Amino acid sequence: MFLYVGMVSVLVRGLTVGPLVRRLGEPFVSRLGAALLAVGMGLGALADSYLLLGLAFTFIAGGTGTLFPPLAALISRCTAPEMQGSTLGVNQFFGGVGRVFGPLWGAAVFDVYGSGAPFITAGVGVGLAFLLTLRLRRPEALVVVPARASRAEGGSKVTS
């Protein structure tokens, strides 16, 4: 199943995300990814057969493949050039935290509430993320205010 999810995610990222972003923009494609991921989590909670579970994982893989690349691009494009590295680093940090604590959380709720609980709780989280994507705008519509230059960078010169 992990191989299948990985292959679907790679195919989605490689074949569909670029054309979708060029046509519809990063905000819309990010919303689409979050919606697909939420649907996949909901189907995972209801799965009572391997077929339905496979369908759920298809939506999950498609959602992650569609959500994260345009979101990283938006972060990059909406951040002042001198802040891009640290901002993308913070994004990667929180992704890593999720990949560490997500499975721990999923295992705990699985143990207490059953096999659908990790999908339900993840689906709620993704649903909240989807609501946040509704606030996204095209980078052209945003105004990036550059960070204040320090004296060492020549931001403040004293002339005599």
C-alpha positions as CSV (number, residue, x, y, z in Angstrom):
1,M,0.0,0.0,0.0
2,F,2.9,2.4,0.8
3,L,4.3,1.8,-2.7
4,Y,0.9,2.5,-4.3
5,V,0.5,5.8,-2.3
6,G,4.0,6.9,-3.2
7,M,3.6,6.1,-6.9
8,V,0.2,7.9,-7.1
9,S,1.7,10.9,-5.3
10,V,4.7,11.1,-7.6
11,L,2.5,10.7,-10.7
12,V,0.2,13.5,-9.5
13,R,3.1,15.8,-8.7
14,G,4.9,15.0,-12.0
15,L,2.0,15.0,-14.4
16,T,-0.8,17.2,-13.1
17,V,0.3,19.8,-10.6
18,G,2.4,21.9,-13.0
19,P,-0.4,22.2,-15.7
20,L,-3.0,22.8,-13.0
21,V,-1.0,25.5,-11.3
22,R,-0.3,27.3,-14.7
23,R,-4.0,27.2,-15.5
24,L,-5.6,27.8,-12.1
25,G,-2.9,29.2,-9.8
26,E,-1.4,27.9,-6.6
27,P,-4.2,28.9,-4.2
28,F,-6.8,27.0,-6.1
29,V,-4.6,23.9,-6.6
30,S,-3.8,24.0,-2.8
31,R,-7.5,24.1,-2.0
32,L,-8.1,21.2,-4.4
33,G,-5.4,19.2,-2.7
34,A,-6.7,19.9,0.8
35,A,-10.2,18.9,-0.4
36,L,-9.0,15.6,-1.9
37,L,-7.0,14.8,1.2
38,A,-10.0,15.5,3.4
39,V,-12.2,13.2,1.2
40,G,-9.6,10.5,1.4
41,M,-9.5,10.7,5.2
42,G,-13.3,10.5,5.3
43,L,-13.3,7.5,3.0
44,G,-10.5,5.9,5.1
45,A,-12.7,6.2,8.2
46,L,-15.6,4.4,6.4
47,A,-13.5,1.8,4.7
48,D,-14.9,-1.7,5.2
49,S,-13.1,-3.4,2.3
50,Y,-9.7,-3.3,0.6
51,L,-11.3,-1.7,-2.4
52,L,-12.7,1.3,-0.4
53,L,-9.4,1.6,1.5
54,G,-7.5,1.6,-1.8
55,L,-9.9,4.4,-3.1
56,A,-9.3,6.3,0.2
57,F,-5.5,6.0,-0.3
58,T,-5.9,7.2,-3.9
59,F,-7.5,10.4,-2.7
60,I,-5.0,10.8,0.1
61,A,-2.0,10.4,-2.2
62,G,-3.6,12.7,-4.8
63,G,-4.4,15.2,-2.1
64,T,-0.9,15.3,-0.7
65,G,0.6,15.4,-4.1
66,T,-1.6,18.3,-5.1
67,L,-1.5,20.3,-1.8
68,F,2.1,20.5,-0.8
69,P,4.1,21.6,-3.9
70,P,1.9,24.6,-4.7
71,L,1.8,25.5,-1.0
72,A,5.6,25.6,-0.9
73,A,5.7,27.6,-4.1
74,L,3.3,30.1,-2.5
75,I,5.4,30.4,0.6
76,S,8.4,31.0,-1.6
77,R,6.8,33.6,-3.8
78,C,5.1,35.5,-1.0
79,T,8.2,35.9,1.1
80,A,10.8,38.6,0.8
81,P,13.9,37.1,-0.9
82,E,16.1,37.5,2.1
83,M,13.5,35.6,4.2
84,Q,12.8,32.7,1.9
85,G,15.2,30.3,3.3
86,S,14.1,30.7,6.9
87,T,10.4,30.8,6.0
88,L,10.7,27.6,3.9
89,G,12.7,26.1,6.8
90,V,9.9,26.8,9.2
91,N,7.5,25.2,6.8
92,Q,9.7,22.1,6.6
93,F,10.1,22.0,10.4
94,F,6.3,21.9,10.9
95,G,6.0,19.2,8.2
96,G,8.6,17.1,10.1
97,V,6.9,17.6,13.4
98,G,3.7,16.4,11.8
99,R,5.5,13.3,10.4
100,V,6.8,12.5,13.8
101,F,3.8,13.2,16.0
102,G,1.0,12.3,13.5
103,P,1.7,8.5,13.6
104,L,2.0,8.7,17.4
105,W,-1.3,10.4,17.6
106,G,-2.9,8.0,15.1
107,A,-1.6,5.0,17.0
108,A,-3.0,6.3,20.2
109,V,-6.5,7.1,18.9
110,F,-6.5,3.8,17.0
111,D,-5.8,2.0,20.2
112,V,-8.5,3.8,22.2
113,Y,-11.2,4.4,19.6
114,G,-10.7,2.0,16.7
115,S,-9.5,1.9,13.1
116,G,-11.5,4.8,11.8
117,A,-10.4,7.3,14.5
118,P,-7.0,8.2,13.0
119,F,-8.7,9.0,9.7
120,I,-11.4,11.0,11.4
121,T,-9.0,13.1,13.5
122,A,-6.7,13.7,10.5
123,G,-9.7,14.6,8.4
124,V,-10.8,17.2,10.9
125,G,-7.3,18.6,10.8
126,V,-7.2,18.7,7.0
127,G,-10.7,20.2,7.0
128,L,-9.3,23.1,9.1
129,A,-6.4,23.4,6.8
130,F,-8.8,23.6,3.8
131,L,-10.6,26.4,5.6
132,L,-7.3,28.2,5.9
133,T,-6.6,27.7,2.1
134,L,-9.7,29.8,1.5
135,R,-7.7,32.8,2.6
136,L,-4.9,32.2,0.0
137,R,-4.6,34.7,-2.8
138,R,-2.5,34.7,-6.0
139,P,1.0,36.1,-5.3
140,E,0.4,38.9,-7.8
141,A,-2.3,40.2,-5.6
142,L,-0.1,40.3,-2.5
143,V,2.3,43.0,-1.6
144,V,5.6,41.8,-0.2
145,V,7.1,44.3,2.2
146,P,10.9,43.7,2.3
147,A,12.5,43.3,5.7
148,R,14.3,46.3,7.1
149,A,17.9,46.3,6.1
150,S,20.5,46.2,8.8
151,R,23.5,48.6,9.0
152,A,25.8,45.8,7.9
153,E,23.8,45.4,4.7
154,G,24.0,49.1,4.0
155,G,20.4,49.9,5.2
156,S,21.5,52.9,7.2
157,K,24.4,55.1,6.1
158,V,25.5,58.1,8.0
159,T,27.1,60.9,5.9
160,S,29.2,63.6,7.3
